[in-house]
Amino acid sequence: MEALKQRQKRYLEQLKKAHSERRVKVITGLSGIGKTRLLNDYAGLLLRSGVEEKDCIRLSLRDPENEYLRSPEQLRYLFQDYMETPGKRYYVLVDDLDLAIHPRRQDQAIPKLLRELQEQNVDVTAVCSDRRVLTQGDSSFLERSVEIRMEPLSFQEFMLDWNGTVEEGLREFSLHGGIPAALVRPSSEEKEAVLKQVLRKAINSVARLSRIAPGDERLMEMLELVAETAGDLISPAWLTRELDDAGRKIVPATVERYLHFFQECGVLRKVEMRDVRRRNLRKTPCKYYFIDPGLQNCCLGFPRVMTNTILEPVVCQQLNAWGYKTEIGLIVHNHFDHRGVKIRRQLEIDFAVEEKKGDHLLCIQMEPVDPADMRKALEPMERALGIYVGQRVQRVKCILLLRNRSLFQQADGIQRVSLPSFLAGSGPEPD
């Protein structure tokens, strides 16, 4: 697949850059995302560049024969025995390194080991399903390491190998997503089986990080709530109340910790709210989007209907793939009613992102499913346009994404763009 080849080449370039800077490389991402393949490709690149096979230590901690190496002490002994010549350049490539991290103890043993190897002129590359190797390391380790975060294919990348129309491609992508292990499967049943397996592994990883039983149903029930409310502002307190109503006793701090771990494992993306006028960030409430629509559909039972609950996370994913930092736009509008009473309203913009050069604010709104709600969708963008009239510091551009209509422009300053065309394009560049 052309998309996977281009993606692999891009990640290899990141590894080569980190290699030239002599930094520890940590490859993270979901199961089935291509981490092991990237590690093998990097090993092949090293050998083709002149590195001798005997100077390259390659092992996978998932192999049963390497189970005894799933501890920092055993790994240290192995590396010391293998590296006979002090000061010589060696290469260590370890797959599934997170299996060597103690599941119930917060320590820095693995980051410390990697830092020691790096100080001994060893080129270190490790694959982990989560970011614990990075988050448990001290500041000196973080300065010497780099994370290669592997993401599912975006819709634009997915379309490189799609033979149908853009609209058909969007329907398929919004159903099964862009995780490589699922993409290569020929049938819907096989794709969905792979996606369920990926989600199950991610839930088990979160259970391990949370120090609870892998079969704890609260994790799946929480994900189902997030999947059903994607695009809505939620908070840990709200999720706690919903879970309590379902008979699951839990406290907001625990829910917040679970959400954080699902972000660490690459399942969810948190999008916070920013006041468009004052530019200050609000931590809560916020939105949680699934990194991949296929995983969201695992929680929803793979519905065949495209709703904004599914499409909004797809837009968020594509904006991130283009390099934008996505935020929710908040506009506080104060006015007086006919009795002179001050009324405070909070208007929401689905996505408020700064253009890459920093001099444009892009306000992006999804077309509502109910045409009667169109006025509600347009008003926040009209208010945003009014805020920046006459200001030289920053200009605003507003885009309304239409689900079933083609591109056209209106004179109110709001650009109408068909959703498939927007996603398949090169990004919302300013006029």
C-alpha positions in Angstrom: 0.0 0.0 0.0 1.4 3.4 -1.1 0.1 5.1 2.1 1.9 2.7 4.4 5.1 3.0 2.4 5.1 6.8 2.6 4.2 6.6 6.3 7.0 4.2 7.0 9.5 6.4 5.1 8.5 9.4 7.2 9.0 7.5 10.5 12.3 6.1 9.3 13.5 9.7 8.6 12.6 10.6 12.2 14.6 7.6 13.5 17.6 8.6 11.2 17.5 12.2 12.6 17.5 10.9 16.2 20.3 8.5 15.3 22.4 11.3 14.0 21.8 13.3 17.2 22.7 10.2 19.3 19.5 10.1 21.2 17.6 7.2 22.7 14.6 6.4 20.4 11.3 5.2 21.9 8.7 4.0 19.4 5.2 4.1 20.8 1.6 3.5 19.6 -1.3 1.1 19.5 -1.0 -2.6 18.8 -1.2 -3.3 15.1 0.1 0.2 14.2 3.3 -1.1 12.7 5.9 -0.5 15.5 7.6 -3.9 15.1 7.8 -3.5 11.4 9.4 0.0 11.8 12.0 -1.5 14.2 12.8 -4.2 11.7 13.1 -1.7 8.9 15.4 0.5 11.0 17.6 -2.6 11.7 17.8 -3.3 8.0 18.7 0.3 7.4 21.6 0.0 9.9 22.9 -3.1 8.3 22.8 -1.6 4.8 24.7 1.4 6.1 27.6 -0.8 7.1 26.8 -1.8 10.7 28.0 -5.4 11.3 25.4 -8.0 12.4 27.5 -8.9 15.5 27.4 -5.3 16.7 23.6 -5.3 16.6 21.6 -6.7 19.5 18.0 -7.4 18.5 15.4 -9.0 20.8 11.7 -9.1 21.5 10.6 -9.5 25.1 7.3 -10.9 23.9 9.0 -14.1 22.8 8.5 -16.9 25.4 12.3 -17.7 25.2 13.1 -14.2 26.3 10.7 -14.2 29.2 13.6 -14.3 31.7 14.8 -11.0 30.3 11.7 -9.1 31.4 13.5 -7.2 34.2 16.0 -4.3 34.1 18.6 -6.4 36.0 18.6 -9.3 33.5 18.7 -6.9 30.5 21.7 -5.1 32.1 23.6 -8.5 32.5 22.8 -9.4 28.9 24.1 -6.1 27.5 27.2 -6.2 29.6 28.1 -9.7 28.5 27.4 -8.9 24.8 29.4 -5.6 24.6 33.0 -6.9 25.0 34.9 -3.9 23.6 34.5 -0.7 25.8 33.8 2.4 23.8 32.9 0.5 20.6 29.7 1.6 18.9 26.9 -1.0 19.5 23.3 -1.0 18.5 20.5 -2.2 20.8 17.0 -2.8 19.4 14.4 -4.0 21.9 10.7 -4.8 21.0 8.0 -4.7 23.7 10.3 -3.1 26.3 7.3 -2.2 28.4 7.1 -5.8 29.5 10.2 -5.2 31.6 8.6 -2.4 33.5 7.1 -3.4 36.8 3.3 -3.1 36.6 2.8 -2.2 40.2 5.8 -0.1 40.9 6.8 3.4 39.8 10.5 3.3 39.3 13.1 4.6 36.9 15.0 1.3 36.4 14.4 1.1 32.6 15.0 4.8 31.8 18.2 4.6 33.9 19.4 1.5 32.0 18.7 3.2 28.7 20.5 6.3 29.8 23.5 4.3 30.9 23.7 2.5 27.5 23.5 5.9 25.7 26.4 7.2 27.8 28.4 4.2 26.8 28.1 5.1 23.1 25.3 2.6 22.4 22.6 3.4 19.9 19.3 2.4 21.6 15.9 2.0 19.9 13.0 0.6 21.9 9.4 -0.3 21.1 6.7 0.3 23.8 2.9 0.1 23.7 2.6 3.1 26.1 4.8 6.1 27.2 5.9 4.9 30.7 9.5 4.6 29.6 9.4 8.4 28.9 7.1 9.5 31.7 9.1 7.7 34.4 12.4 9.0 33.2 14.1 12.0 34.9 14.9 15.3 33.1 18.3 14.1 31.9 16.8 11.1 30.3 14.1 13.1 28.5 16.8 15.4 27.1 18.6 12.5 25.6 15.6 10.7 24.2 13.0 11.2 21.5 9.5 9.7 21.1 8.5 8.4 17.7 4.7 8.4 18.2 3.0 6.2 15.5 -0.5 7.2 14.6 -3.2 5.5 12.5 -3.5 6.7 8.9 -5.5 9.9 8.5 -8.3 10.1 5.9 -6.1 11.9 3.4 -3.5 9.1 3.7 -6.2 6.4 3.5 -7.4 7.9 0.2 -4.0 7.3 -1.5 -5.0 3.6 -1.9 -8.7 4.0 -2.2 -10.1 3.2 -5.7 -13.7 4.6 -5.2 -15.1 8.1 -4.8 -14.2 10.4 -1.9 -17.6 10.0 -0.5 -17.4 6.2 -0.5 -13.9 6.4 1.0 -15.2 8.5 3.8 -17.9 6.0 4.6 -15.4 3.2 4.7 -12.8 5.2 6.7 -15.4 6.4 9.3 -16.4 2.8 9.8 -13.1 0.9 10.0 -10.5 3.7 10.4 -6.9 3.6 9.5 -5.0 1.1 11.7 -2.7 -0.8 9.3 -3.4 -4.2 10.8 -7.1 -3.8 10.0 -6.6 -2.0 6.7 -4.9 -5.0 5.0 -7.8 -7.4 5.9 -10.1 -8.1 2.9 -13.5 -8.4 4.6 -15.4 -6.2 7.1 -15.6 -9.2 9.5 -11.9 -9.6 9.6 -11.3 -5.8 10.0 -13.7 -5.7 12.9 -12.1 -8.7 14.5 -8.7 -7.0 14.4 -10.0 -3.8 15.7 -11.6 -5.6 18.7 -8.3 -7.3 19.4 -6.5 -3.9 19.3 -9.0 -2.3 21.7 -8.8 -5.3 24.0 -5.0 -5.0 24.2 -5.2 -1.3 24.9 -7.8 -1.9 27.7 -5.5 -4.5 29.2 -2.6 -2.1 29.1 -4.7 0.6 30.9 -5.7 -2.1 33.5 -2.0 -2.9 34.0 -1.2 0.8 34.4 -4.1 1.3 36.8 -3.3 -1.8 38.8 -6.7 -3.3 38.4 -7.9 -6.6 36.9 -7.8 -6.8 33.1 -11.5 -7.9 33.1 -12.7 -4.8 35.0 -15.8 -3.8 33.1 -15.6 -0.1 34.2 -12.9 0.6 31.6 -15.1 -0.6 28.7 -18.2 1.0 30.0 -16.3 4.3 30.3 -15.0 4.0 26.7 -18.6 3.3 25.5 -19.8 6.5 27.2 -16.9 8.5 25.5 -17.8 7.0 22.2 -21.4 7.8 22.4 -20.7 11.5 23.5 -17.8 12.2 21.1 -18.3 15.9 20.2 -19.9 16.8 23.5 -18.3 18.6 26.4 -17.7 16.2 29.2 -15.8 16.0 32.5 -14.6 13.2 34.8 -17.3 14.2 37.2 -20.0 13.7 34.5 -18.6 10.3 33.6 -18.6 9.4 37.3 -22.3 10.2 37.6 -23.1 8.2 34.5 -21.1 5.2 35.7 -22.7 5.5 39.2 -26.2 5.4 37.6 -25.1 2.2 35.9 -24.1 0.7 39.2 -20.4 1.2 38.9 -19.0 2.9 42.0 -16.0 5.1 41.1 -14.7 8.6 42.0 -13.8 11.4 39.5 -10.0 11.2 40.3 -10.0 7.5 39.2 -12.0 8.3 36.0 -9.5 11.1 35.2 -6.6 8.7 35.7 -8.2 6.1 33.4 -8.7 8.8 30.7 -5.1 9.8 31.1 -3.9 6.3 30.6 -6.0 5.8 27.5 -4.3 8.9 26.1 -0.9 7.4 27.0 -1.8 4.2 25.2 -2.9 6.0 22.1 -6.7 5.4 22.2 -8.0 8.8 23.1 -7.1 12.4 22.3 -8.1 15.2 24.7 -9.2 18.5 23.2 -9.4 21.5 25.6 -11.5 24.7 25.4 -10.0 28.1 24.7 -11.7 31.5 25.1 -11.5 33.0 21.6 -11.6 36.6 22.9 -9.2 36.3 25.8 -7.2 33.3 24.5 -7.0 31.7 27.9 -7.3 27.9 28.2 -10.0 26.1 30.2 -9.1 22.6 31.5 -12.7 21.4 32.0 -15.1 20.5 30.5 -13.4 19.2 27.4 -13.9 16.7 24.6 -12.3 13.3 24.2 -12.0 11.9 20.7 -10.9 8.5 19.7 -7.6 8.5 17.8 -9.1 6.2 15.2 -12.8 5.9 14.1 -12.5 2.1 13.9 -11.8 1.9 17.7 -14.8 4.2 18.4 -17.0 1.9 16.3 -15.8 -1.1 18.3 -17.5 0.6 21.3 -20.6 1.5 19.3 -21.2 -1.9 17.6 -20.0 -0.8 14.1 -23.1 1.3 13.1 -23.4 1.8 9.3 -24.7 5.4 9.7 -22.3 8.4 9.6 -23.2 10.9 12.3 -21.3 13.9 13.6 -20.4 11.7 16.6 -18.2 9.7 14.2 -17.3 12.5 11.7 -16.1 15.1 14.2 -13.3 12.8 15.5 -12.3 12.2 11.9 -12.0 16.0 11.3 -9.9 16.3 14.5 -7.6 13.5 13.5 -7.0 15.1 10.0 -6.3 18.5 11.5 -3.7 16.9 13.8 -2.2 15.1 10.8 -1.8 18.5 9.1 0.1 19.8 12.1 -2.6 21.9 13.7 -3.1 22.0 17.5 -6.9 21.5 17.9 -8.9 23.3 20.5 -12.6 24.0 21.1 -13.5 27.6 20.6 -15.5 29.4 23.3 -17.2 32.7 22.7 -18.8 34.4 25.7 -21.5 36.7 24.6 -23.1 39.2 27.0 -26.3 41.1 26.1 -29.3 42.7 27.8 -32.9 41.5 27.3 -35.9 43.9 26.9 -36.0 44.3 30.7 -32.4 45.4 30.9 -31.3 42.2 32.6 -27.8 41.1 31.6 -27.7 37.7 30.0 -24.5 35.7 29.6 -24.3 33.1 26.8 -21.5 30.7 26.0 -21.2 29.8 22.3 -19.1 26.8 21.1 -17.1 26.4 18.0 -16.2 22.8 17.2 -12.6 23.5 16.3 -10.6 26.7 16.8 -7.0 26.3 15.5 -4.3 28.8 14.8 -2.9 28.8 11.3 0.6 27.5 11.1 2.1 31.0 10.6 0.3 32.2 13.7 -1.5 35.2 12.2 -4.9 33.5 11.4 -7.5 31.9 13.7 -9.4 29.2 11.9 -12.9 28.5 13.2 -14.3 25.2 11.8 -17.9 24.1 12.5 -19.7 20.9 11.5 -23.0 21.2 9.7 -25.7 20.1 12.2 -27.8 17.1 11.4 -31.0 19.0 11.9 -31.4 21.9 9.5 -33.3 23.8 12.2 -30.0 24.0 14.2 -28.1 25.8 11.4 -28.6 29.2 13.0 -27.0 27.8 16.2 -24.0 26.6 14.2 -23.5 29.8 12.4 -23.8 32.3 15.3 -20.5 31.5 17.0 -18.6 32.0 13.8 -20.3 35.3 13.1 -19.4 36.4 16.6 -15.8 35.3 16.1 -15.7 37.4 12.9 -17.0 40.4 14.8 -14.4 40.0 17.5 -11.5 40.4 15.1 -12.9 43.1 12.8 -10.3 45.9 12.6 -7.7 44.0 14.6 -4.3 43.8 12.9 -2.8 41.2 15.3 -4.9 38.2 14.1 -7.5 37.6 11.4 -10.1 35.0 11.5 -11.3 32.6 8.9 -14.5 30.6 9.3 -15.3 27.3 7.6 -18.6 25.4 7.8 -18.2 21.7 6.8 -21.2 20.5 4.8 -22.0 16.7 4.8 -23.8 16.3 1.5 -23.3 19.4 -0.5 -20.4 20.7 -2.7 -18.2 23.7 -2.2 -19.7 27.2 -2.4 -18.9 30.6 -0.9 -21.3 33.1 0.7 -20.9 36.8 1.3 -21.2 36.6 5.1 -17.5 35.7 5.5 -18.1 32.1 6.2 -16.8 29.6 3.7 -18.9 26.5 3.0 -16.9 23.4 2.1 -18.1 19.8 1.6 -16.7 17.6 4.3 -15.1 14.9 2.0 -13.4 17.6 -0.1 -12.0 19.3 3.0 -10.6 16.1 4.4 -9.1 15.0 1.1 -7.5 18.4 0.5 -4.2 19.8 1.8 -5.6 21.8 4.8 -7.5 25.0 5.5 -4.9 27.5 4.3 -5.9 31.2 4.7 -6.9 33.4 1.8 
